[in-house]
Amino acid sequence: MHTDSQTDAGTGTDTDVVVVGAGPAGLMLAAELRLAGARVVVLEMESAPTKESRGMGFTARTLEVFDQRGLLPRLGELNRSPGGHFGSVPIDFSVGDGAHASVTGVSQARTVAMLGEWAEELGAEVRRGHRLTGFTDTGEAVEAHVRGPAGELRLTAAYLVGCDGSRSVVRTSGGFAFPGIDATAELLLADVKGLELPALWSGERRPGGMLLAAPLGEGMMRVVVSEHGRPPRARAEPPLFSEVADAWKRVSGDDISGASPVWVSSFGNAARQASEYRRGRVFLAGDAAHIHLPASGQGMNVSIQDAVNLGWKLGAVVTGRSRPELLDTYHSERHPVGAELLRNTRAQAVLFLGGSEMQPLRDVLTAVFRTEGAARYLAGLVSGLDIRYDAGPGAHPLLGRRMPKTELVLGDGRRTTSTELLHPARGLLLTLGTDPQRGSATLDRADHVDVVSARVRHVRKPPVPHPARSAHLAEGRAVLVRPDGYVAWVSGDDNTDDGLFEALHRHFGVSAV
């Protein structure tokens, strides 16, 4: 049951939040807002969900995010791959505790459909065929100017979030600076039927360019080609399949023109990031905030994690449970993640798209990436598992990191996990083998934080040590976890609650009164 907000934040407005764009970021954000009890309207200019998919899976951190909300059963059986690459140089994702492996074989269209069904089940209003044409931020509210099937309309909200992609109307209308570099290369993509090619998952370089071929199942094959020395074209429409086939033949010598195209597209290696993710009552998330070469499947995943970071904070503010200053932490936490995303995808673009002159570097890095330290670093980077936010004072290895999935036994003997306890998208004070009333006096002022007493269920084969593993959650510890799964506080070595109130104030807006 998700009760609509009835606070001053939404008084006099049509809704609490307008989300522009019904892609992965927009739908994830809409669902998170509904879990927090906020009213939300999603505006999507397309009249129906797209069946086209740039992404074909998701990273380990997105897997954890979906697990935190109980979404994995909706996707059915999932295949995880221990192999990956960084700019076509192989990486072993099975290093360390093995948690870095990504999910393969799930199209972005399937992920978006799942998120859309979930968001609407929670009560999000998704208006398809509605295009944002502009907006006005009055300082007290935002008025969205919308063109829909019935004509022009105005929609007022406490906040507006642009999840409307790389050509974001919210970003341009809001005057957000978007510095970076223009594309220097163009990649042509086609999903086709009636074509059998050897799989080139990480790409293959030829004197004339780069080729990638990936079987998608059900007789579908994805081909991607980039030619050296051919600058990107300014396009108003997708390329024709004949253009893709001609480029493939020039680079590979093979004729694929007899295949039947299902979807044709193009993309480049431009890299840009909004200078600020918030201006007044307007926010950016996903591709509206950052664009880059879609290397290692990071784009959709970072977008979803933007949405989860913003969703619980915005929901808490519009329902009156937290201070508006909490919203400033969205930029301070996610902008550095976006900057790192651009840095690593630009590095991958050099390796992936470079010619024979880059081969000595690829050879050297292949040897380097086989070492455990390098593999662990890159796997953590690409998977999103090694993100660490500034959560405040404290030196515990878990502080500011994501809470690893930990098997637990409750006081009545029932088994659960740390991710299952996060399904309601509420804060969590997890006390391990300690007084179940621990922290209750402080938490009387935080009705959106659950207190759970449990003990860690030890497995026969403990995982390989890692900075963010449950091995650090010794009996007697207490851990405060945010709704997005990141650790906000860990009790001290002296097993006291020192710093708990400060963490509740910082992350949940709990006041001393």
Order of alpha helices (4+ residues) and beta strands (2+ residues): beta-alpha-beta-beta-alpha-alpha-beta-beta-beta-beta-alpha-beta-beta-beta-beta-alpha-beta-beta-beta-beta-beta-alpha-beta-beta-beta-beta-beta-alpha-alpha-alpha-alpha-beta-beta-beta-alpha-beta-beta-beta-alpha
